[in-house]
Amino acid sequence: MSKKMKYILIVALLLIVFAALVLAYQFLGRIPMNDPGTVGNTAGNINNAGLFCESEGVVYFSNPLDDGKLYSMTADEQNITKLGNSAVRNILAGGKYLYYFQMIASGESGLGYVRSRNSFNRCLKSGKEITSLTTDVVVSGQLVDNYLYLLTAGSPTPVFYKLKIDKSDKQVLAQYQINPACARDGVIYYNGTQNNHYLYTLNTNGDTVEELWEGNIWYPCLDGSYIYYMDVANNYRLCRYDMNQRVIEVLTNDRVDCFNVGGGYIYYQRNSATAPALKMMGTDGSNPTVVAEGNYTNINMTSRYVYFQEFGMESSLYHCPLGSSSYSEFNF
């Protein structure tokens, strides 16, 4: 074989290897898309800071006993594992990834660590391969199919936009407050914040907005055919609206600071100058029961437990079995 032919062969082989490396990089770096109907977390959890998120039998949570760092455990609170070194909230899960808002620098160095103070990140469910998707301060975020819908603390006004999970295709949808927490089947349900507090829908297939009901609501949570909400016009009492029958039901006349609904139960904080308490009841308002006297917040639910914190005590964490009024400190 002549020297010229050897040279041509070597160049050809190098080109083939280079092309293979490029294709491998593109393939390995590609973020797989989620199944249709994917939603990152429940509205009730996100509206309570999104400190817990359950996916495929695993609970991912912000651990206040370790400065809010990311942990995982099974739904029965076994196999507790530390996944990261940053304080997190607004935890979402979809496919093989987690998404969360990082509130402080990680303290780590080297490849794979995000050092920005404010960062909304994507990582594997193992906590590895952290990628910063935006450094905006995320007030509330939800994963719907293959897009993150994020309400951010813009300046001078809030900015609501969507961003694809591979960090592409950012589109600003509004420059006012839209809370994307409540979502199902590709539709986001939210209360108005401009001229009224009506119930609106955002169909993520085209991002079209529709007025659904002329209520006066705050923090809508969808459970079955019902929208649970705080009744703004009536001292923030808790009600539900049957979207099929178009009927309003008053569940309690207590003034409500925060609530969560799921598994046939509602847990909520009663606002009272003389008798504040965390309470529970059925989703129809039946059997109201005091769980804990005092002021509590950040009520998060999984399939088996309810978690909450004492107001003003960020290092506290309590839990009770879902459906129970018996609670204890969460220690491990």
Salt bridges, closest charged atoms under 4 A:
GLU56 OE1 - LYS125 NZ 3.46
ASP66 OD1 - LYS69 NZ 3.84
ASP66 OD2 - LYS82 NZ 3.20
GLU77 OE2 - HIS319 ND1 2.82
ASP207 OD2 - LYS162 NZ 2.69
ASP231 OD2 - ARG237 NE 3.04
GLU249 OE1 - ARG240 NH2 3.26
ASP254 OD2 - LYS279 NZ 3.17
